[in-house]
Amino acid sequence: MPFIADLAAAWQKNDSLLCVGLDPDLAKFPAHLKGRPDAIYEFCRAIVDATADIACAFKPQIAYFAGESAEAQLEALIDHIHAEHPGIPVILDAKRGDIGATAAQYAREAFVRYQADALTVNPYMGLDSIEPYLDYPDCGLIVLCRTSNPGGSDLQNLTVEGGRKLYQHVASLVAEKWNRHGQAALVVGATFPQELAEVRGIVGDMPLLVPGVGAQGGDVQATVSAGRSAAGTGLMINSSRAILYAGHDEDFAGQARRVALATRDEINRFR
């Protein structure tokens, strides 16, 4: 099923706008997993199994796997999600952005090798760097727009042609020209609720991946109020560290579930 359809189904089935980020940091793992060759897989699998019924998506960040030479564990993890929790989309957070020939290989990596349902990409190099991903019309293309980090303002807030900010221009480009197969979404940070509301006004009901709640301090009520669609959905509100490292003993997955459930329910209070 296409990414957008899977996402819409997960919003409804799990009554959730929560995306669980998978950023496995070996230094923060419980003691009983440290030293195991499959520690990253086992840690993430336990988190996934504990939260799959209260999440609308999972978002593994590729750097945490590649930095530990754990790409095979990432492949196994995505296989596990698809096999055991079908219908919950997997967003590979890699923020790819390069010329067309290289982008075509990045697309194969994400959608063929890893079997991800969606990929985050950087729009800085323009349409020809995006087009190779459009050859996979069932896969989501999540374009960086207004990111949650403070340094994002260095470029994203620049005024461009027509007096608009660059992030507003990106939102328009994606919504009006790049979303050929209805597969696109945008990244807009929870740390900038006013900009989130502006982007929602530009793109209509397009899904928005929203990092920045939890450890980064984004306000849940402001995020939901600014970013929800007319149907009360439209968001993948990501939380990573606050969920992953809620516990530090053998019950780490149970602790993660409790925080994820509380986050999901807090989001729902403001929908």
N, C-alpha and C positions, 0 to 999 in steps of 0.2 A: 504494500500500500504506500502511496506517496507520503513523504515526510509531513506535509501540511495536514493531510487527512489523519495520519497517525496521531499527530499532536492534538488536533481537535478532539479526537476520540479519547485521548488520555486526559485532556481537560475535564471531559464529562465523566468518564468512568471513575477516575480517582478524585473527582471534585477538587482539583488541585492546579495551581499555577506555579508550583514549586519545582524548580530544576535543581537537582543535586549535583554539585560540581565534584569531580573526582580528581583531586590534586594530591597524590600520595607522596608524602614526605617521610622517608625512612626514619629520620631522626625523631619523629613524633609518634612512631608506631608503638603499640604495647610490647612489653618485654617478651612475651611468649612468641611473637612473630619475628623478632629481630634475629638476623642470621640465617633465616630460611631462604633458599634460592627462589621460592615462589611467593615471597612475603607480600609483594605489591599486589599480585593477583588475589591472594587470599584476603588481604585487608579490604580491597575494593569490592570483591565478591560479597563479603559479609555485609558491607555497607549497602550494596545494591539490594541484596536479599531482604535486608531489614527495612528498606524504604521504598521498594518498588510499588507498593500499593498506595503510596501517598505522594508520589512524584509524577510530574507530567513529562519529564525528560531527565536523562543523565548526560553530564558534560565532562568527559575525561579531557584533561589538559595534557597534550602530547609531550610537552617538555619534561614533565615529571616522570614519564616512562622512558623517553629516549635518553634523558640524562643519566639513567641507571642501566642503560642497555637492556631495557625491559620491554622492547617492542613486541616480543612474542607474548608476553603477559597481557599487553594491551589487546592484541588480537584475540587471545583466549577470553578476556573479560567481555569484549563486545559480543563474541560468540555466545557466551553465557547469558548475557542480557537478552539477546534475540531468542535464544532457545527456551529460557526459563521465564522470561517476562515479556512475551511477544506483545507488540503494540506500544511499548514505551520507547520512544525514539532516542537514539544516541547521537549527540552532537560532538564531533571531534573538534576540540578547540585548538586550532593550530595557527590561525590568523595568517594564512598564506597570502602572498602577493608577489607576483613575478610575471615576466613576459609570457606570451601565449604558449610557446613550446614547453617551457618549464612548468607553467600552470597546468598543462595537460598531464604532466607526470604527477604533479601534486594531486590532481583530481583522481588519477588512477590509484595513488597511494590511499587516499581517504575512502573512496567509494568502492574500489575493487579489493585492494589488499585488506584494509581494516573493516570494510563493510559498514562504515558509518552511515547514518541516515542523513546527516547534515554536517556542514563544515563552516567554520568561521573564516572569512577572507577579508583582506585589506583592499580598499578601493583606490589607493593612491596612484596606481599605474593605469587606471582607466579601463574602458570597456574591453579592449583586446586582451587584458589580463584576466577578465572575468568570463569571457565567452567559453573557454574550455569546460568550465564547470556546468554551463548550460546544456552541455551534451548529455547530462545525467538528469533528465527532467523530473524524476521521482525523488531526487535527493535535494535537501534543503541547502540554500546558499545564504548564510547569515553574515551580512556586511557590516563592518565597523562603521559607526556613524558618530555617536557622541559618547566616548568611552568614560569610564568611571574614575580614571586616574587624574590627578590634578594637572599633570603635564599635557593632557589631551587638549587643553585650551590653547596651547602654543600654536597649533594649526587649525583645530576644528572650529575655533571661534573667530577666525579671520573673516573679514568682510570680502565678499566676492561680487561678481557681476550681478547687478540688480539690487544691490544693497543687502542681500541675504548673507547669513553666516555659512561657512563652508559645510558644516554638518547639516544644515537645512538643504543645501544644494545636493549633498549626497543622498539625503532622504528622498528628494524629488526624483533624482536620476534613477534610483533603484525602483521606486514605485511606478514611474511613468515609462521607463525605457529598458531597464535591465530585468524586469520581472516577467519575462516572456512566457514562462510555463507556470506562473503562479507559485513558484517555489521559494521566493525570497523572504527574508526576514532581516531585521536590523539589530545591531547591538547599541543600546542606549543605557547609560549608567543610572542607577538609583540615586547617586549622589548629586544629580542635577535634575530635580523633578520639574522645574519650569521648562527646561529643554526637552524633557521627556514628553510633556504635554504638547509642546510645539510639534514634535515629530509625529505624535499620534494624529494631530490635526492635518498633517501633510499626507500621511500614508494610509489613512482610513483604518481598516481592520487588519492590516498586515501584522503578523506576529512580531513581537519585540523580545529579544533576549536581554534581560536586565541584570547585570552584575552589580554588586555594591552593597547588598544588604548583609546583615550578619557582621562579620569581622571588619568590614569596610565602613560600617556605620550608616548606611543608607536607611532612611525612614520608611517603614513598610506602608503606613497609611498614606503618606505623600506619594509613594511610588504607585500604589494601586489607584489612587484617585487620579493621578496624572496620566497613567498609561493604559488603563483598562479600555477594552473596546466597548462598543454599544451593548454587546451581549454579555459583558462582565467577564470576558476572557481576554485573549490577545496577548498574554504575557507569559514569559518563562522567567520567573524571578529566581535568579541563581544564588544559592548559598553553598559555600564549600567548606572553609575551615571551621566555621561555627558548628557544623554538623559532623564533619569527619573526626574532629578531635575533641568532641564533647566528653569522651571517656578515655581512660588510659590503661584500663585493665582488660581482663578477658571478656568483660561485658561491654566492650567499646561499641559494638554494633547496636546493642540495646539502648545505650546512651545516645547514640546517633539517631536512632529512631525517635526517641522522646523529643529531641530538639527539632528534628524534621517535622514531626507531627505538630508541635507547638508553632513552628513557623508556618506550616500549611494553614493551620487554623487561624492564626493571626492575619494572614493574607486574606482568608475568606471572610473575616469580619468586616472588611472594607470593600468587598466586591459589590 
